[in-house]
Amino acid sequence: MQQPEAISDLDWRSVMMFPSALGVTARERPERFRLEAITEVVLRLAGVLLIVGAIMVQALLPDNATEQMVTSSRFLSLASVAVGLFIFAYGTRGFRHQLRLNIVQRTLELTRININDQGRISRTINIDDIESFYIVRPKVPNGVAKLYVRTQASGTPFFAIGGQLDEIERLHQEMCSSIAVAQKMGGMPPDPAKA
């Protein structure tokens, strides 16, 4: 599936937004997260090296090794593989945020994406469960503003996306407009021609 092109006047500095007839998709740009990208690569590499090291410990074990040496090397290898897999999984969890509002399916999906633009951690919220969106303004000039979503079921708000204040305000406005459209669509009776 081909990625939609960002609309030119919405092609912002740190957030990409793709309004459509189905709703809104927005994601943080990778340029703002260079340090996190390097960290992700280093964590992945460390995980792979630990796993390869565990294999090498077993492969380089001498033929005349004692039973205690074999047991110790197996324990060390298993521990190294477990730690390597954990570090690799942690390194692929993603650090950028993406939100996707679909007014037809009536869902808001909050996802963390990694450097390969793959979603790893995702939360799906029904539009009817959304109580409000709100913006936390940056405390310093040119800081990162944050958009949160509060649901009726949870007292804790969920972080949706961060970016420049003007970007987040525009995204907030677009989200509220799209949800208003979804509420109108939800209140309409079904079309008898489609039944």
Salt bridges, closest charged atoms under 4 A:
ASP9 OD2 - ARG170 NH2 3.34
ASP11 OD1 - ARG29 NH2 2.09
GLU28 OE2 - ARG32 NH2 3.70
GLU28 OE1 - HIS97 ND1 3.33
GLU40 OE2 - ARG44 NH2 2.80
ASP117 OD2 - ARG27 NH1 3.64
ASP117 OD1 - ARG96 NH2 2.21
ASP128 OD1 - ARG106 NH2 2.58
ASP166 OD1 - ARG13 NH2 2.63
GLU167 OE2 - ARG13 NE 3.94
GLU169 OE2 - ARG137 NH1 2.76
